[in-house]
Amino acid sequence: MGLAQTDLSGKTRPEIVRTGIGEPPGLGEVLDQDSELLPIVQAGARSRGFRGPLWSEQEARLRHFHKEIDRYMDGEK
């Protein structure tokens, strides 16, 4: 479907497709891998040795950005 045929009004909604983890059509290679690792990550987060997440620089920036947006929306700035 070309751009000229794309409905931008929001009146036409795509059909919802529900699949289980690893089932076709899947979420794509990266998200399928992340979904498979999620139970292991959750178990690790409950371990006594977990001291909190280690954020990359980009993730820390995004967290700060969203906190600042929240402050503006709450009228604090």
Backbone hydrogen bonds, N-H to C=O, Kabsch-Sander energy under -0.5 kcal/mol:
donor,donor_aa,acceptor,acceptor_aa,energy
5,Q,2,G,-1.1
6,T,3,L,-1.2
8,L,6,T,-0.7
13,R,11,K,-0.6
18,R,16,I,-0.5
23,E,20,G,-2.0
26,G,23,E,-1.0
32,D,28,G,-2.6
33,Q,29,E,-2.1
34,D,30,V,-2.5
35,S,31,L,-2.5
36,E,32,D,-1.9
37,L,33,Q,-1.7
38,L,34,D,-1.1
40,I,37,L,-0.6
41,V,37,L,-2.2
42,Q,38,L,-2.7
43,A,39,P,-1.9
44,G,40,I,-2.1
45,A,41,V,-2.1
46,R,42,Q,-0.9
46,R,43,A,-0.6
47,S,44,G,-1.3
50,F,47,S,-1.2
55,W,53,P,-0.7
60,A,56,S,-2.5
61,R,57,E,-2.1
62,L,58,Q,-2.2
63,R,59,E,-2.3
64,H,60,A,-2.3
65,F,61,R,-2.8
66,H,62,L,-2.4
67,K,63,R,-2.2
68,E,64,H,-2.5
69,I,65,F,-2.2
70,D,66,H,-2.3
71,R,67,K,-2.1
72,Y,68,E,-2.4
73,M,69,I,-2.7
74,D,70,D,-2.0
75,G,72,Y,-1.3
76,E,71,R,-2.5
77,K,71,R,-0.7
